[in-house]
Amino acid sequence: MRSLNQFLPLLFSCVLLLMGNGLLFIVLPMSMRISGAETDAIGLVMSMYFVGMLFGSMYGRHLIARVGHIRIFAACAAIATVSALLYSIWSSTIVWAALRIIAGICNATLFMAMETWLSDSSSSSNRGTVFGAYQFATYFGLTIGQMMLALAAPQDNILFIYAAGLLCLAMLPVLLSKSGGPRIGETESMQLRTLFNLSPLGVVGVFISGISLGAFYNMSTVYGSDIGMSNGEIATFMSATMIGGFLLQFPVGRLADIFDRRTILVLTLITASFAAILLPFLAERKAMMMTIGAAVILSGALACVYPIALADAYDRMQPHEMVAASGKLILAYAAGGALGPYTASLAMKAFGSDALFGYLVVANLALMGFVFYRMAMRAPVPETLQESFIVQGPTPLATDLDPRTEFQGVEETSVAADTAMSLAEENPDDLLDILVNIAEHHPQDVANIAATAAYYYPDQAPQIGLYLSRALPDSQLEIICQVAGSAPESSSRLVEHMCADIRSQSLNPLLTSKALVQLTRQMLEQAPLQATAIATIVSQEVPDSMPEMVAEIALIAAEAAPEQRIEVATSIIQEVPEASVEVAASVAESIAASPDDELHTFLAAEEDENYLGEAAEFAAAVAQETPEQAVDVATVLVESAPEEAGHVVESLAQVDPENIEEWVEELAEAVPQVAEEMSEAMTSSLENNDEASV
């Protein structure tokens, strides 16, 4: 609990903010229904909140960066407070729709301010705990807020005053906090088409999740009112759905981490559909407890769709891509949320209130069909390549705080680093000179200075690392690692400059090569895709006289991204043929250490049905791109995995049938114990080639 003490003001603000919003979520549709509003009008008003969230998620970060966390939090909370009071003055559908758009913009910005603040203040050791506490505070606030419906009749304006008071009080913990709020930087963006190509199921799943949750949470109150539930029963009903949405994610998430996520998603959708079919029958028979139980299961299952879809998308990305993709995923969810309540209200108006649950079943079946289609098109991601399932809130926006998108920041800055940053703010053009001058006078703080500067100036991180390394060469290893840790997205450009320094000997080649290896190992844990990029750059830029270092980095890259190791290794051998034996040994070691059956099934589905395995694929790739290295690489592979000898020979025969006999003779001399097996594989493959040509 001690580690959460510093976050309590923000978490308390979160609870108060969500209590006010939770109360409005339940009062608004009930008040409109009692005043005689049509179902489609109610759905339109409730949908406008997500339209506001769309705009807020697109522009909130810019507003925070411009005026700061505390000012934007106070401003948005004040506007949300005023909008809550205005509900009690005007009852026009158009006015309420406009107010919901404003509320959506304010809330999206408020959530983003809290989440970036929590993310900046947390470290790798407590980030998961902080994220979990934040999600608990979100659900707790919404649950208590909806239970407050029992304090007065829905048409009583006192409820709007209660909501406004809670939204206003949410400002106090933040305004009274000792912290001045963190700096916020702009994140990279990803094209929606790129994101869809990476994970079609992720995009579609998040979109339909927004449709389903938007329809269920916003229109269930109307359903309860239409079938004659009392105010207390509606409050209990809606509060129970929040509890179910939170609790059911834990067991479902555990299953999604063990088995194919898509199978678990299908089972979740089936469960949600059965609960949606059962709920109106139970409600019609006035079995309130059983109705609430069905609602808990339904809301819990629907709440699991978003995090499963998000996890499937993240499975196919690297950490820096997750941050870039998260914005588009939020937009997809908000677009679904804007569509869901209104389209559900049209169905309810045309076919009756029970149609809400038929609508949810149709949405579930549509997503289920798409899941089956994707299962037929692509193999599941192996468990070892999966990201962890993370519980998500009812209004998912916590991407900055999500542990899966974490990168190493600066937990504590030294006086020297703070001085450097203050001077750099006044003289940004002299940043590098300022850093070098202060580092030379405070060499014991050079690592912290490097990390802090790279964190706040990521675009200049490569220059920061190199300038400080040249000024204090004895601290080069520590400087490079700290810079890359604070700005992992810049590590590739940093490596390009380091390789240039190795060639020109501006830095000690031996020390710089050690720094490169250490940097690649660091990226293995922090940003695996960067590790493969580093390996490719090193193979192209480092002198041919350093094959051992190239091979070592190739092995690290193979561990970082197993699904790309063949492509990377082949590229390295093309650039540095002298390293072919070392690289082949590294890749063979990585293949032997990987979960063969699972990973090979995944890769085979990505390639074609005649896939012979990674060893054979590697041998074929080298034979095709660098035939003069084919025998050396094949020899290493066969020696490391003699059981794959036949497949290796078969792949070589398919690539170059003219030279296969000569290659097999050399392989037989090097690995005589499998000579017969290789000869048979060669004969069989050549016969098949002759038949195919005929």
N, C-alpha and C positions, 0 to 999 in steps of 0.2 A: 504493500500500500504506500510505503514511503516514496517509492519511485513515481507515484502518481500525484504527490502533493502539489508539485509545481503546476500541474495541469488542471487542478480542481476548479479554479475560476472559470476557465474556458468550458470545462465539462458542465459546470453549473449553469453557465449561460446557455449551453446547448440544451439542457433539460428545460429551462424556462422557455426558450424559443420554440421548442417542439411541443411543449404543453399548450402554448398559445395557438400554434398551427393545428395541433390535434383537435382542439376545441372547435376551431373554425371549420375544419374538414367535416365535422359531424353536424354542426349547427347550420351551416349554409344550405345544404340540400334539404334538410328537414324544414327549415324556415321557408324556403321557396315552395316546398310541397304544401305546407299548411296554408300559405297565402294563395294557393291555387295555380301555381306555375305549372306549365306542361312539362312532361318528362324530358322532352328533347331540349327545352330551354335550360333545365337543370343540368343536363349533360353538357351543353355548350358552355355554361358558366364554369363548371368544374374542369372542363378540358382546357380552358384558357390559362389555368395555373401552369400547366406544362408548356404552353406556348411561351409564357414568361420565363420558365426555366430554360427553354431553348436559348432565348436571348441572354439570360443571365450567365449561362454556361459558356457562351461565346465571348462575352465582353466583360464578365466579372473580374477576370484576372487582370485585364488592362486597367480597370478602375482601382483595384487594390494596389497595383504597381505605381499608379499615379499619385494617390493620396495617402496610402498607408493603411495598415490593417485596422487600427483603432478608429480612425476617422470614417473609413468606409463602413465599419461595423456599426458605429453610432448612427451614421446617416441612413443606412438601410433599415436598421431597427426602428428609427424614428418614422421613416416613411411607412413601414409595415404597421406601426402603431396607429398612425393616422388613417391608413386604409381600413383597418379593423373597425375604427370608430365610424367611418363613413358608411359602413354597411347598415348601421342603425339609423342613418339619416335618409338615405335614398334606397328604395327597394326596386329600382328599375333593373331589368335584366341586362341592358346594355351597360349601365354603370357598374353593376356587380361583375360583369365579364371583364371590364377594363380594370377594375380593382384586383381581380384575380391575376391578370397579366402582371400588374405591378407587384403583387405579392410573390409571384413566381420569380421575377427578376431579383427582388430583394432577397428572397430566401436562397436562391442559387448563389448569389454573391456572399451572403452571410455564411453559408455552409463552406464555400470555397475559402473564405477568410479564416474560419476556424480550422479547417483541415490543413491548409498550408502553414498556419501558425503551429499547430500540433506537430506537423511533419518536421518543420524546421527545428522545433525544440526537443524532439525525441532523438534517440540514438539507436544504433543497431541492437543494443542490449535490451531496450525497453519498447521498441517500436511496435511489436506485436501486442504487448500489453496495453499500450496507449490506444492502438487501433480498436482492440476489443472493448475497452472502456468507452470509447467514443460511440461505437455501435450500440452498446448497452444503453448509454445515455439517450441515444436517438429513439430507440424503441420504448424505453421507460417514459420519456417525455410525451411521446405520442399516446401511449396507453393511458397515462394519468390525465392528459388533456381531454381525451374522449370520455373518460369516466366523469368529467366535470359537467357533462350534459345533465346529470341528475340534480344539479344545483338550482335549475330553473326551467321553465317551459322554453322550447326552442324558439318561439316567437317573441320571447322576452328579450328586450335590448340589453339587459344586464349581462347576458352571456357574451355579447360583443365587447362590453366594457371589461369583463374579466379577461378576455383574450388580448385586448389592447394593453391592459395592465401587465400581463405576463410578458408580452413582447417588449414593453418599455423596461421592465425590470431586467430583462436579459442583457441590457446594455451595462448595468452596474458592475458585475464581476469583471468585465473586460476593461471598463474605464478606470476601475480602481486597481487594476493589476499593476505590479511594479515593472513588468516587462514593457518595452516600447514597441514590441512587435517586430517580426523579422523582415528582412528584405525579400522581395519576390522577383524571380526572373521569368522570362518568357520561355515556354516549352516548345519543342519542335512539334510540327503538325504532320499528320499523315493523310494522304488522299483516301477518300472513302473507297475508291476502286481498288487501291492497293490493299487496304484493310480487308475488303471483301474477298480478294484473291487469296490472302493469307488464311482467312477463316470465315468462309461463307456462313457456317453454322453460328459462329460467334455473333455476327452482325444481325442475322435473322432472329436468332434466339433472344438477343437483347431487345430488339424491336418488338417482338411479340410479347415478351415479358412486360414491356411498358404498356402495351395494349391491355393485357389481362389484368395487371395490378392496378392500372389507372381505372379500368372499368369496375373492378371489384371493390376497391377501397372507396371510390367516390360515389358509386351508385348503390352499394349495399344498404346505406342509410335510407335511401328512397324505397328500396324493397321492404325493409323492416317497417317503415311507416305505412306502406300500402297494405301490408298483411295484418296490421293491427297491433304490432309490438308497442309496448309502453316505452316511455322515454328511458326508464331504467334498464329495460330489456335491450333496447337498441344500444345504449352505452356499454352494457356488459358484452353484447354481441360483438361490437366493433373492437372493444378492448381485447377480447379473447382472440380475435383475428391477429392483432399485433403480437400477442404473446406467442401464438402458433407460428407466425412468420419468423420469429426470432429463434425459437427452440428447435424447430424441425430442421433448420439448416445444419445443425451439428451432426446428427446421424447421417443425413443425406450427404453432407460434405465428406464424411469419412468414407462412405461407400464410393463416392465419386473419385476419391484419391486412390482407391484400391482397384476398382474395375473400370472398364471402358466408360468414360463419362457419358457418351451418347446412349449407352444402354441404361444407365441410371437416369438420364434425362427422360427417356421413353417411359420408364417405370414411374417416374415422378409425374409425368403428364397423364398417364393412365390413372394414377391415384387421384390426381386433381379432378379428372373427368368424372370418376365414380362419385367423389364427394359432391361435385356440382350437380350431378343427377339426383343424388340422395337428399341433399339439403332441402329443396322446396317441398318434397313429400313429407319430410319430418316437420317442417315449419307449418304445413297445412294441417297437420294433426296436433298442433300445439305442444309437441314434445320439445320444450325449450332447451333442456339440457342436452338432448341428443342433437338438436339443431346447432347449438353452439359447438358441440364436439365436431360435427361435420364441417362447420365453418373454420375451426382451428386447423383441421386436416387440409381443407381446401386452400386456406391462406398460406399455410406452411409449405404446401407443395408448390403453389404459384410463386412464393418468395424464393424458392430454390432454383427456379428457372434462370433468373438473371445471373447469379454467381456461377452456375454450371456453364452457361454460355460464355461468361467472361473468362472462366478458367480454360475453356476449350480454345478461346482466342489467344490467351496468354501462353498456352502450351506451344504455340507455333511462332512465338516471338521471343526476342531477347529483351532484357530489362529496359534499354533505352527506347526500343520500339513500343514497349507497353505504355510508357509515358506519352509518346506521340500518338498512339492509337486510342488512348483512354478518352480524349476529348471527343473523337468521332463516335465512340461507343456510347458516351453520355448523350450525345445528340440523337443517336438512334433510339435510345431508351425514352428520351423526352418526346421525340416525334411519335412514338407509340403511345406514350401517356396522353399526348394531346388528342390522338385519334380515338383511343379507347372509350373514355366516358361518353363522348358524344355519339359515336356509332352504337354503343350499347344502349344509350337512351332512346335512339331511334327504334331499336329492336323491342325495347320495353314498351314504347308507345304503341307500336304496331301489334304486338302479340301478348302484352301483359307483363307484369313485373317479373314473373318466373322466367321470362325470356333472357334475363340477365345471365342465368346459369347455362342456358342453352348457348348463349353467345360465347361464354367461357369455354364450353365443350368444343365448339367449332374452332376457336382459336387454338386450343390444345391439339385438336386433330390436325389442323393445318401445320403446326410446328412439328408434330409427330411424323407426318408424311415427309417433311423436309429432312428430318433427322434420318429416316430410313434411306432416303435418297443419298445423303452424304455418307452414310455407312457403306452403301454400295460403291461409292466413288473413291473412298479413301480409307486406308487402314487406320486403326486407333493409334494414338501417340503412345509409345511405350511408357510404362510407369516411371522409369528412370529419367525420362525427358519431360515429365509433367511438372507443372507448377502446382503449388498447394492450393486447395480450395480455401477461400476466405469468406467468412460470413459477411453479408452485405446488408445495409440498411434499407428501409422501405423507399427512400428517395436516393438512389445510388449516385453519389458525387465524390466519394472519398478516394480519389485516385492518387492524390499527392501523399496520402497517409498509408495507402495500401503497401504492406511489407514487400510485395512482389516487385514493386517499382522502385525499391529503395536503392539509392546510391550513397556512397560515403560522403558526408558533409563535414563541416568543421564543428566539433562538439564544444571546444573551448579555445578561444584565441588569446595569444599572449599580448602583453603591453606593446611589444615591438610590432606585432602584426596589426593591432588596432591603430597604432601611430601611422603605419604605412598606408592603411586603408583611408584614414582621415586625410593624409596628404594627397593620396591619389584622387580622392573626390574633388579636391580643389584644383589639382593639376593632372587630369587624366592622360594628357599627352606624354607626361613624364613618368608614367607608371613603372616602366622597367628600370629606369635609373633610380627611382625612389626605392624600389625593392632591393636592388643590388647594394645601394648605400647603407640602408638600414641593416640588411643581412650581414654585411661585412663588419658592422659595429656590434652586431648581436648574433654571432655565428651559432650560439646554442639554440636560437629560436628560428633558424633558417627553415626547418621543415614546417613549422607552424605558419611561418610567413608564406611559404610556397603554397601550402594547402588553402590558406585563407584567400590569397590573391586569386588562385585558380577557381575557387568556389564563386567569388564575386565577379570574376572576369573570365568566364569559361572560353570565350572566343580567342583570348590571348594566352590561354593555358600553355600551348607549346612554346611560345616565346618566353613565358615566365620560367618554365622548367629549364630551358636551355641557357638563358641569361644567368640564372642563379647557379646552374651547374658549372658554367665557365668561371664564375666569380669564386665559387667555393667547391672545387672539384672533389675534395675529400668527402663531401656530403652529397655527391651526385646521386647515389643509389636512393638515399632517403628522400631527396628532393623530387626525383622523377616519380617515385611511388606515391608521394603525397599529392603531387599535381594530378596524376592520373586518378587517384582516389576521389579527389574533389571534382574533377571534370572528366569522367570516363569517356564521354562522347568525343573528346578531343585527343584521345590516346593514339589514334591512327596517325593524325598529323604530327603528333609529338615523335612517334617512331620514325616517320619519314625524315625529320630533321636530325634525329639521333644517328640514323644510318648515314646521312650525308656527312655528319661529323666524324663517323668512323672512317669513311673514305678519305676525308681531308685531314684526319688526325688532329682536328681542333680539340677533341677530347681524347683521353686515353682509350684506345680501342678495347683493351681488356676490361677496364672498369665499365665502359659503356655497354659492352656485350653482356656483362653480368647484370647491368641495370635493365637491359632489354629482356633477359630471361625472367628476372624478378617481376618486371612489369607484366609480362605475358601470364605468369602464374597468378598475379593479382587479378587480372581481367578474367581468368578462368572462373573465379568465384563471383566477381562483381558484374561483369558484362561479357559473357562468353563469346558473343559474336565479334567483339573487339579483338579477342584472342586470335580468332581465325584470320581477321583482317591484318593483325600484326604479323602473323606467320607468312602471309602472302607478300606483304611489303618487305619483310626481312629477306625473303628468298630472292626478291628482285633487286634489292639495293645493297645488300651486304656483300663484301668481296668473297670470291670463290675460295679463298684460303681459310674460311671459317665454317666448314661443313658441319662440325660437331655442334656449334651453336645453332645453326639452322635446323639440324635434326632435333635438338632438344626443344626448340620452340615449336617445331612441327608436332612433337608428341603432346605438348601442352595444348595446342590447338585441337588435336584429335580428341583429347579429353573434354575440351570445352564444348565442342559441337560435333558429336559422333556422326550425325546425319550428313555432315559436310566434309568429313575427314578425307575421303577419297579424292574429292575435287581439289582440296587444298594441297594434299600430298603430291598429286600429279602436277599441279602448278609449280610447286617448289622444285620438283625434280626437273621440270622443263627449264627453270631458271638456273638451278645449281645442280647440274648432272653429277658433280663430284660428291654430292651428298645423298645420292640415290640409295646406297646401301644403308646408311644411317637412318634416312627417312623411312625406308621400307621396314626396317626393324622396329622403328617407333610405332608405325601404323599397325604392324602385325601384333605388337604388344598390346596396343589399344583395342584391337579387334578381339584378341583372346580374352581381355578383361571385361568385355561388354556382354550384356545379356543377349546372347546370340539369337535364340529363337524369336524373342519378342522384337528386337530391333531389326532383325533380318526380314521378318514378316512385314514390318512397317516400311522398310526400304523397298522390298519387293513390290508392294502395292503401289509405291510411288513410281517405280520403274515399269516393269512388265512381268508377265506370268512366267517368262523363261529366266528369271533372275537366278544366278548361280551362287550368290553370296558375295560378301564384301571382298574377300581375298581375290576371287576370280575377277570381280569388277575392277579392282585396283590393278591387277596384272594386265587386263585388257586395255585400261585407260593409258597406262604407261606404254604399252606396245604400240598403241595408236598414235600417241603424241610424241614419244621419245623412244623409238624402236631400239636404238643402240643401248638403252638401259634395261630393256625388257628382261633379258636373261638374269641379270644381277638381281633385279627386284623379284622376279619369279622364284629365284633360288632362295632368297630370304623368306619369302612367303611359304614355300613348300617345307623348308627346314623348320619354320615356326609352327606350321600346322600341316603335317604330312597327310592328315585325313582329307585335306582340301586339294591334294595334288591333282586329282583327276579333273576337278572343276577348273583349276588354274590352267591346265593344259587345254581343256576344252575351250575356254575363253580366248586363249592365245591363238588357237587354230581358227576360230571364227574371225579374228581380226586380221591375221596374216598366215593363210594356209601355205604360202610358198616357203616360208622360213620355219614352219613349225617343226619339221623333222630335225633340222639343225639345232633348234632350241631345245628340243626334247633330249637330244644326245648330250648336250651340255648339262641339262638338268639331271639326267640319269647319272652322269659322272659325279656331280656334286651331291646328289641324294640317291644313292643306289638302292636303298631299301624300298623305295616306291617306284622304281624304274618300270616294273611290269605294269603297274596301275596306270602310269602316265602314258605308256605305249598304247595300251588298250583304249584310253580316252582319246588319244590322237587319232587312232585308226577309226574309231566310231564317229568322231567329229568330221573327219575327212569324207567318210562314206555318206554321212548326212548332207554334207555340202554338195557332193556330187549328185545325190538324188534331187536336192533342191534345184540345182542348175538344170537338170534334165526336165 
